[in-house]
């Protein structure tokens, strides 16, 4: 069991809260088109940030 799940359960969260009933859209390969026409960060440094080797921005 992952540590985050163990901590959540020991803090009182039910294990069933994290249960997945069906495959997510990403797992099925479906993708929805994202409307970025109203994105206030488009073209900014924030929009083009890439994580480093540790996954941090």
C-alpha distance (Angstrom), angle and dihedral (degrees) to the residues before:
residue distance angle dihedral
X1 . . .
X2 3.82 . .
X3 3.78 115.7 .
X4 3.82 93.5 -118.9
X5 3.81 90.0 55.1
X6 3.78 93.0 46.4
X7 3.81 90.2 51.2
X8 3.81 92.7 48.0
X9 3.80 92.4 49.7
X10 3.80 92.6 46.3
X11 3.82 88.3 50.6
X12 3.80 90.1 57.9
X13 3.80 104.1 -92.2
X14 3.80 112.9 135.4
X15 3.78 118.6 -115.3
X16 3.81 88.6 -131.5
X17 3.81 89.5 62.6
X18 3.80 88.2 73.6
X19 3.81 97.0 42.3
X20 3.80 117.6 122.5
X21 3.80 116.2 -143.6
X22 3.78 98.7 -171.1
X23 3.77 141.2 5.3
X24 3.78 115.0 -72.6
X25 3.79 120.7 -119.1
X26 3.80 90.9 -101.9
X27 3.80 92.1 50.7
X28 3.81 89.8 52.7
X29 3.78 90.6 50.3
X30 3.80 94.4 -115.9
X31 3.76 117.3 139.7
X32 3.74 128.4 -169.7
X33 3.76 120.5 -147.3
X34 3.79 112.4 -108.7
X35 3.79 117.5 -137.9
X36 3.80 105.7 -140.1
X37 3.80 95.4 166.8
X38 3.82 90.8 106.4
X39 3.83 96.1 39.8
X40 3.83 107.3 131.7
X41 3.81 90.8 -163.0
X42 3.81 97.4 52.1
X43 3.78 109.9 132.8
X44 3.80 93.5 8.7
X45 3.80 126.2 119.3
X46 3.80 88.1 -104.1
X47 3.81 91.5 59.4
X48 3.80 92.7 51.2
X49 3.85 98.2 42.1
X50 3.79 114.6 131.3
X51 3.81 124.9 -161.9
X52 3.79 119.0 -111.5
X53 3.81 122.9 -125.3
X54 3.83 89.6 -77.5
X55 3.81 93.0 53.9
X56 3.81 92.3 -108.2
X57 3.80 124.5 131.2
